[in-house]
Structure formats: C-alpha cells, structure tokens
Amino acid sequence: MHGWTLDLHMWDPQVAALRDSFRLVRLDRRGHGLSGGIPTARQDAADLAALCQQLQLSHVALLGMSQGARAVVEFAAGSGHQVRALILDGAPDVTHPHAPEEVPIRHFRALLRRGELDAFRREWLAHPLMRLRSPDPGVHELLAEMVARYRGADLLGSTDNEGSVAAAPDLRHIRQPTLIISGADDLPGRALTAQHLATLLPAAEVAVIGNAAHLPNLDNPGRYNELCRSFLLRHS
C-alpha cells in the first residue's frame, strides 16, 4: 500500500527484486494513480479486503508505506486471521486519528482550490518527506511522474488532514510479526513513531536504512529489498 500522492509504481524496485520468491500484489489507492475516489485509511482497508476476496488470497503479508501504513494497520486490526506478517515503512502515528500535522495541508488545499496544481506539485516535491537522497535520475523521474498523476481529490474533498480516520485502530489485536522500517534521514517525528510502535506491537522489530529519507525503498532499494526478503522468508 503506497503513500500519499504516490501510486503502485513506487514499488517498481521491489517488484523487480522480489517477484522471483513471492506473489506480489500492488494497487493504486483511491484518488491516486489511475484510481478514482477519495482515500481514507478505513476505505483503503475495505478495498484491501475486497481485493483479497477477489483474488482469493486467504493469507497475506502486508507492506504499507507512510499513509498506506494506516490502511495496513486498520486491515490487520480487523482481519488478523488473514495476515501472516506486516511491514510498516515510515508510518505516521497510527495511534491517534489526528496526529500532529507534518504537511501544510491547508496551504496545499488552497493551491488546488485556486487551480494551482503545478505549484502544489513543485512545493510538495521540495518537502522533506519527498526529498530523495538517491542521485539516480531515473528514481527522481519516477517520483515526479507519480506526483504528476495525483489529482488532489482528497484535498478538494472534505478530508481534514493526511490520512485522517474516524478512530485509531486497536493495536492489541495485532500480534503478527512486524518489521518497522525507517530511513535514517526521515523526519525526527517518524523515527519516534517507529520506536513508539515497536513498544506497542509485541512481535515488532525495527530497521533503520542508511542513505535514505522518507522514501527508503527508492533511496536505498538494495538494502530495503534485502530487509523485506529476509523478513518475509522468515514469517510469511
């Protein structure tokens, strides 16, 4: 499950590296990529359940990045019998439905309501959550292409902040092995959240990826893929 303003193509480096060992399913969340609608973590979790049913997946391991981690946690808390393992990458504070704002949502919403979509995209790509450490021009091009496909439906709708949900999921129901990933140069708040989640989830382990910020799967895909492969082979 990808993060805000991104889409299923963010996982291109992981699909290329892991498809030899695993069946990989990725999707465009509502309002992202080629999907219509307005995303929320609760709706994303319902979509995930419907997708598993459609594909007849009785057991899955789930990887959720940033805002996508909210949906993964929501799904795991309510459908734990299907989930073998979890990977949470750069997760926001999923224990609070309205975590402190790290993104200037009101400003971005105002830009979109004035029709300044290109200005929003420029400012968002310059935000610390989107800055890449990788010098690979192909990675920078991939990121820009994903943001160019984002149309801002959630900002133009009634959503108050990034990934808002009606209530925080009950983490006591999540007892599956969980890998919590952080980029070494991610925002300090995300690093604190990773440590906090590790204390709440009884079967959690934490990994910090060097030479990476909030998008470690793009900044340092070699290390990211190695961590995911090792964890999934042990638990999925």
Steps between C-alpha positions, in 0.01 A plus 500: 500500500668820379520841665326831437523642144682185383369189325577136435808587294688601814552125547672446165842435664345250742303314235810461285701360793242285684271357236722190472404395854155647568168571339478880514176695482501880482222747437429867447320619812186706446580843363851398391652379176219374276245450781211736556335584829620660823728296728473443873676231702169333580389493136846381395473213749160406359643512148785279612254246643300505176815453293608200709155349451505565125845341465410220745794582728435321828831612655715804425797694626437875484741784425373852562701815439423828682128571457463150360619364835181635658293285267716193564467540877124557468465182295721293730312615809170385351602201286794356688423141403602581141826676586821304541737795542517879474758746372441864599719752318521863613169469682325803648364480853222248439402506869344846460237576233626859475876490545704824496505645152831450316360615166353848433166353396303826524751678278503217249120488498489873431737457205282231348180695554659787310586260220874516569566126471845548347602729788382237748703232327816714502465587868415143602798353315720746694351398838729299735269199479558483125866589467707216365853416610559285192696664215335265248318720243264214419376496860442876496311465173284219644409711803410802286285284272303362795435845646396618153227232497363613839195722444429620855150354539546454874618859550208634300260283699420511870810321638650715777853367502726235357362156567235607752282218630193477720681327784841353574519123439540271800860381479439237767353280228821509296730225620655402169873544436552862397799668340510877555722678247636855519735697282792635701431851367121493535328767709577463873132449574482194278801346675332556838180347367691191388641452848158562656332243276770248588404531868131447422528204263618187685673336204667805346855561385644830376737558209660832405621536141800722437534741207122536497234744611121449491515293180758233590366254243607749231804649671663170596308220327777245542489513880122540503447193285747299707311582820162417349619173350661379823199596713243347264692175458502464879137587563283473192 
